[in-house]
Structure formats: structure tokens, C-alpha cells
Amino acid sequence: LQQVNAKLTPFGSELTSLPGHVYYVNHCGFGDKNALHMVMATENGKVTVFVVPEQQPKMASFSDSNLNGVVMPVQNASLIVVGEKGQNVAPIAESLGSDLNWEI
């Protein structure tokens, strides 16, 4: 949690808890901006999480033949959670979104 929060600091937020084991956390390029990139375990399998400093106007789902994902607006950013095809990632996004603290 401490390492994840160190990576979230540039976005002005921190997580109060994590719903699973974190395999990877770092910054990455997302278009012309920096984002948080995290791979973590959940009860339903691994997911990839991005925190992007660009707010999506409303929650939206997406999928293709290999994956399911959701984009959720949070404060002045977007939380993106991607999992395998058939994996319900919306509850994971909602859990992470409610655990993000923007008052730091």
C-alpha cells in the first residue's frame, strides 16, 4: 500500500486499502500524460488498473474478444480497470474508487 500511494502522490490521491495483492505498480505514458499502472490480484483473477489524469464524463464499459474493462470518473481523473473476457471488473473499480482519498 505504501508503494502504491507513493506512485499516486503526483495525482493528489492515495488509497486507504487494496482489495488484493499488487504484482506491479509504476507510472506509464498514457497518450501525452503520465498515468499510474498497476497489476493486482482480486477474488476473480488479475486485473490491470490505470489512474489517468483526465476525467471521463461518466462510467463506461468496454470489451473485445479478450478483455472486459470499465472507465470510472474519480475527482479530476479516471480510474480504468481491465480484466479477462467475462470477468466482472465493475465491482473492483467501484471498490478502488471508494478507497481513493483525494484529500492529501
C-alpha positions in Angstrom: 0.0 0.0 0.0 2.9 2.4 0.8 4.5 1.8 -2.6 1.2 2.3 -4.4 0.5 5.5 -2.5 4.0 6.8 -3.4 3.1 6.3 -7.1 -0.4 8.0 -6.6 1.1 11.1 -4.9 1.6 13.0 -8.2 -2.1 12.6 -8.9 -3.1 14.1 -5.5 -4.6 10.9 -4.1 -3.9 7.8 -2.1 -5.6 4.5 -1.4 -6.9 3.7 2.1 -6.8 -0.1 1.3 -6.2 -2.6 -1.5 -8.6 -5.4 -2.5 -5.7 -7.7 -3.4 -2.0 -8.4 -3.8 -0.2 -5.9 -6.0 2.2 -7.6 -8.6 3.3 -4.4 -10.3 2.9 -0.6 -9.8 4.6 2.2 -11.7 4.0 5.2 -13.8 3.4 4.8 -17.5 2.7 7.0 -20.5 -1.0 7.3 -21.4 -1.1 9.4 -24.6 0.8 12.5 -23.8 0.2 12.3 -20.0 1.6 10.2 -17.2 -0.6 7.6 -15.5 -0.5 5.1 -12.7 -0.3 1.5 -14.0 -0.9 -1.4 -11.5 -1.5 -5.1 -11.9 -3.2 -6.7 -8.9 -4.9 -9.9 -7.8 -8.6 -9.9 -6.9 -11.0 -12.7 -5.9 -11.9 -13.1 -9.5 -8.4 -13.0 -11.0 -5.8 -10.5 -12.0 -6.7 -7.0 -13.2 -4.8 -4.1 -14.7 -5.6 -0.7 -13.1 -4.8 2.7 -14.5 -5.3 6.1 -12.9 -5.3 8.7 -15.7 -5.2 12.5 -15.0 -8.1 13.1 -17.4 -11.7 12.7 -16.2 -14.2 10.7 -18.2 -17.7 12.3 -18.0 -19.5 9.1 -16.8 -18.8 5.5 -16.1 -18.4 3.4 -19.2 -17.7 -0.3 -20.0 -15.8 -1.7 -22.9 -14.8 -5.2 -24.1 -13.4 -7.1 -27.0 -12.7 -10.8 -27.7 -10.0 -11.0 -24.9 -10.9 -8.5 -22.2 -13.5 -6.5 -20.3 -13.0 -3.1 -18.8 -14.6 -0.1 -17.1 -13.7 3.6 -17.0 -14.9 5.4 -14.0 -14.6 9.2 -13.3 -12.9 9.9 -9.9 -12.3 13.5 -8.8 -10.2 15.1 -11.6 -9.0 11.7 -13.1 -10.3 8.5 -14.5 -9.9 5.0 -13.0 -9.6 2.3 -15.6 -9.9 -1.4 -14.6 -9.2 -4.1 -17.2 -9.7 -7.9 -16.7 -10.1 -11.0 -18.8 -13.1 -11.6 -21.0 -16.1 -12.5 -18.8 -14.5 -11.0 -15.7 -16.8 -8.5 -13.9 -14.5 -5.6 -13.2 -17.1 -3.0 -12.2 -17.2 -4.0 -8.5 -13.4 -3.8 -8.4 -13.5 -0.3 -9.9 -16.2 0.8 -7.5 -14.2 -0.6 -4.5 -11.0 1.1 -5.7 -12.8 4.3 -6.4 -14.4 4.5 -3.0 -11.0 3.8 -1.4 -9.2 6.6 -3.2 -8.7 9.6 -0.9 -8.2 12.9 -2.7 -7.8 15.0 0.4 -4.0 14.7 0.7 
